Amino acid sequence: MDLVVFSSVGVFANVPKDVEIMIRQLREALVLYTNRQITETEINRAQTLLKLCLTAFTKKFEVSPPNFHIAMHMPESIRMFGPAHV
């Protein structure tokens, strides 16, 4: 959650532009996925943003943690069980 708060305030003083973009994509995807209600359009938007973020991360840092693969299955989970709000 600290990452979401960090990116929400727009404090990117010494953060490279490509990392800033990844953080913003991740933040928007998380916000969409954790809404109390989510539409099919929002699920698709969040999936696209998350895929862009994770692909850029993998290319930049040359690593793809297992949780990245699991995160790509969020749309199916939301369609089956509903929004992931907390």
C-alpha positions in Angstrom: 0.0 0.0 0.0 3.0 2.3 0.6 3.7 2.2 -3.2 0.2 3.4 -4.0 0.4 6.2 -1.5 3.9 7.2 -2.8 2.7 7.3 -6.4 -0.5 9.1 -5.5 1.3 12.2 -4.2 3.4 12.5 -7.3 6.8 12.6 -5.5 9.1 11.5 -8.3 12.1 13.7 -7.7 14.9 11.3 -8.4 13.0 8.5 -10.0 13.8 7.7 -13.6 11.0 8.4 -16.0 10.5 4.7 -17.1 10.2 3.7 -13.4 7.7 6.5 -12.8 5.6 5.2 -15.7 5.7 1.7 -14.3 4.7 2.9 -10.8 1.8 4.9 -12.3 0.6 1.9 -14.4 0.8 -0.3 -11.3 -1.1 2.2 -9.2 -3.9 2.6 -11.7 -4.3 -1.1 -12.1 -4.4 -1.6 -8.3 -7.0 1.1 -7.9 -9.2 -0.4 -10.6 -8.8 -4.0 -9.2 -9.6 -3.0 -5.6 -12.7 -0.9 -6.3 -15.9 -2.1 -4.7 -17.4 -2.4 -8.2 -15.6 -3.1 -11.4 -16.9 -3.3 -15.0 -15.6 -5.5 -17.8 -14.0 -2.4 -19.4 -12.2 -1.6 -16.1 -11.0 -5.2 -15.8 -9.5 -5.1 -19.3 -7.9 -1.7 -18.6 -6.3 -2.9 -15.4 -5.1 -6.0 -17.1 -3.5 -4.0 -19.9 -1.8 -1.6 -17.5 -0.5 -4.4 -15.3 0.9 -6.3 -18.3 2.6 -3.1 -19.5 4.1 -2.5 -16.1 5.3 -6.0 -15.6 6.7 -6.3 -19.1 8.6 -3.1 -18.7 9.9 -4.2 -15.2 11.1 -7.5 -16.6 12.9 -5.8 -19.5 14.5 -3.2 -17.3 15.6 -5.4 -14.4 16.0 -8.6 -16.3 13.9 -10.6 -13.8 10.4 -11.8 -13.7 9.3 -12.9 -10.2 6.7 -15.7 -9.9 4.2 -13.3 -8.5 4.1 -11.5 -11.8 2.7 -14.5 -13.5 0.1 -14.9 -10.7 -0.9 -11.2 -11.0 -1.7 -11.7 -14.6 -4.6 -14.0 -13.5 -6.4 -11.3 -11.6 -9.0 -10.8 -14.3 -10.1 -14.4 -14.1 -10.2 -14.3 -10.3 -12.3 -11.1 -10.3 -14.7 -12.5 -12.9 -15.2 -15.6 -10.8 -15.2 -14.1 -7.3 -16.0 -10.4 -7.7 -13.9 -7.3 -6.9 -10.8 -7.6 -4.9 -11.7 -4.7 -2.5 -10.4 -4.8 1.1 
